[in-house]
């Protein structure tokens, strides 16, 4: 290592970096080879950055030098050197990037390690702390870097993985960064060209720049841009390997979509649907979006315009020569080529998902459980018409239903099972499967074996507004007061249980107790098992959205609805008798309040369910007191 000079200064690592280094140096020993992957990934990033810089700036140091990575090893001295001809760093940049971590990567990494009995180094690099993994194998690390700026001076950074590091001026004629590693005694296995080549092929085969080891004249890595190949030339294993390289996700992707075309737009792309929606802070990628290449140059790391926002869960790479090298976000959004690319990618992906649903229903069920809300978002936000629209997404929709048990049903399957005289596709809004299955709105439909779709996701309220019909069949909410249903409940049987005079007297009591909280109280023609239900008046504005407002915590007032009561239900019959015989009985009004609020709760509209508890206790007290009197 270099000697101290007048410009050498020592610094202390921040506390979280010291803690991180201590963990890496003393705790993590399995799969230590990962350090080389991290250093090569950083070198590749530096090369990408200088490649992009040179597109618009000719005034860079060493403009003719090859963009490459060199790895050298000295088995006797037990040293490894990794160097690149990338963008390099100034003194300020190297102090900022290696001496501190501006974001919470180190703290998050440490927190994750504290929860694991056997910490996995696969977490390294997924928190922006990948460089520090070198201290798993190094006694000392020296970084010498010179920026691409012609006037910049070289600088060195030296650390032994303790609490301090030092910065000094250095001698380096060329642009880029060189990392010199003095290996620990127990890391001597890495002082071998063969071992390093093995690691490179395993972890860094798809790095886009040549990686040379020792005196070899040919690169160790394939630098294979597999998205430029024909799908017939790429094996399933290569697709999976590239996905892992792209994302560091240890699980295989659920689906890959490889698209190569020359017309109507030049396009080379591989898209991946991950196996899981929430990879949380374990995700390598800090944001969503596709990697965009033009002429084999990485232009954008997180392009968000080549797929619609509802497909933001998709990872992948896109390359096109129809886009200009000086691309900007506005260029992609507004250019005809950008719109054609988005349309082609979206149609291909949606088509492949539809094929997956038809040919591998179990795999598609996995997809739907993870990413179904995103597809529903597309349905709720897209217009009908040409191109990649709401209509394209309808075959992908899946719902639970009153007939499906725990399985999922498509709109096409529902329509196929409809009876010949069924005029509409029916759905019910609810909080979850258990509660919606008990909805009083289903009484009629259960009795007549009519299937009802369960809309239980928060976004389903938006879907209900956007999805007015499917293949000529309107979608109807079962709480619609104006539903025209055949074979409704006959009045004769109910009249025997509760005469008109008593029933009308009870309706009046309901109106008196509930006041303007309801629009109307009336007899139900469809209830069989439930005492009452709340239905929406025909002119109720945006009733599907009431639930959303409550979920979002916005100012919320339960909408006024029509209360329908089941004239033949024992609770209603008993209440009617009480109103006639003992009109001053306190349990009457308490029960009416509870019946009303039960329905608010069932509808997911109760502003504060805890308010019901004192009333429930009061009813229980009354019930137990009467039981005790009769004992």
C-alpha positions, 0 to 999 in steps of 0.5 A: 500500500502507498505511503502517507503523504501530506494530502493523506487524511484519515476518517472515521466510518459512520456508526452504521457502516462500522456495524456493517463492516463488523458483521461482514468481517466476523459473521458471514462466511458462506458463499463469500464468492459473492464479493466478486459479483458485487465488484464486477456489478459496480464496474459494469455500472461505471462503464455504462455511465461513461458510455452514456456520457460519451454519447453527448460529451467528447471531452473525456479522458481516454476516449479511445480506451476499450470499455472493459473490466480486468481481473488479475490475481497473484497466488503467491502474494494472495492479492486480487485486482479488479480494474475498469475503464469506467467513469471513475471518481473524484476525491469528493465522490469516493469519500461520499460513495465509500465513506458513507451511505447516504440512504438507509441501506446499511441500517436496513441490511443490519436490521434484516440480519438481526432477524435471521439466525443464519444470515444470507449473503444473498442479501448483500447488494440488495441494500446498496452495500455491495462494495463492503462485501469485499471485506468478507475476504479482504484484510485490506482494500485499496481503491484507486480511481481517476474521474473521466474529467480531463482535469481530475486527479487520481485519488486512493481510498484505503481501509482494513475493515476497521473503524477508519479509512484514509484518503490520499492523492494517488498516481493513475494515468488512465480513467477508471477505478482499480480495486486492490484486495489483500486476501485473508488467510482463510480466503486463499481459495480465491487467489486462483484464476480458475476459481475467479473465472468460475465465479464470473461465469456463475454470477456475471456471465451477462455483464455487457462488457468484456471481463478479462482474467489474467493474460487471457485475450478473450473475455471470460463472460459471454456478454450475451444480450439474449434478448437480441437472440431468437426465442428458439436459440434461448433455453429455459435455463438461460431465461432463468439465469438471466432473470436472476442476474437481472433481479437477484431474485432467488426464485424462478420467474412465473413467466417470461415473454420474449419478443423480437420484431423488425416491424412495425417497430424494431424491438428486442425484449424479454419481460418477466413476471416474478413469482411474488408480488412483494419482494420488499426490501430484498429486491435488488431494484430500487424502483420499478421500470424496464432497462432500456437499451439503444444500440447496446447502450443502457440508456435508462435503468428504470423506464416507466413508459414502455409498459402501462403503469398497471404492469409495473410489477414486470421486470425486463429489458427492452432494446430498440434502434427506432428510438434516438440515443438522446432519449428522454422521458418525454421523447418516449411518451410522445414519440410514435415509436415509443407508443408502438413499443408500448402497444407491442409489449403490452399486447404480447404480455397480455396474450401470454398471460391469457395463454397461461390461464388457458393452459396452466390454470394452477400457475395462473391462479398463482399469478392472480393471487399475487398480481390480480389487483394490478390487472383490475387497476388496468380494467378500472383505469383504461377506456374501451376501444382499440389497442391495449385497452380494458377489453383486452384485460377482461379475459384475465379477470378472476373472481371468487363466487357463490359457486366457486368455493375457494377456486376462481372463476372467469367472466367467460366461465360465469357467462357459460354457466348462466341459465338461459333466462338470466338477464345479468351478471350479478356481483356483491361487494364485501370485505372478505370471503367469509363476510360476503358469503353471509351477505343477506343480499344472497338469500334470493340467489342461494334459494334459486341457485343463481351464481353471484361474483364476490367483489372483495378487493378494495379496487373492486369498487372501481372495477364495478364502476368501470365494468358495466357489461360483459359480452352483452350482459350487464353487471348488476350489484345485488344490493340494487333496489331496482333489480327485477328478479323472477319468483320473488317471495310470496306474500301469503306465507308471510301474512300468516306469520305476521298480519298486515296491521302488526307489520305496518306498526313495526315499520312505523317503529323502524322509521321512528327509531332510524329517522333520516339515516334511511331513505325508506323502510319496507317489506323485502320480496327476496329475503328468506334467511336474513332479517333485513338488508340495506339496498341502494336507491336507484339514484344513489350516487357512486354507491360502490365508492362509499367503501373506498372512502372509508378504507382510505380514511377519508371523511366518511358518512354512511350513505342513506339506503333503503332498509328492507325487512323480512316479514317472516323472519323470527326476529321481525315477527317477535319485534312486531308482537312486542311493539303491539303488546309492550310498545314501551319495552326498551329492547325494541329500539335497541334491537332495531338499532342493532339490526340496522348497524349489523347491516352497515357492518355487513356492507363494510360501511360502519364508520366505527364498529366498536360503538356497537359493543355497549348495545350488544352487551345491553341485548345480552343482559336482557336475553340472559335476564329473561332466560334466568327468569324462566329457569 
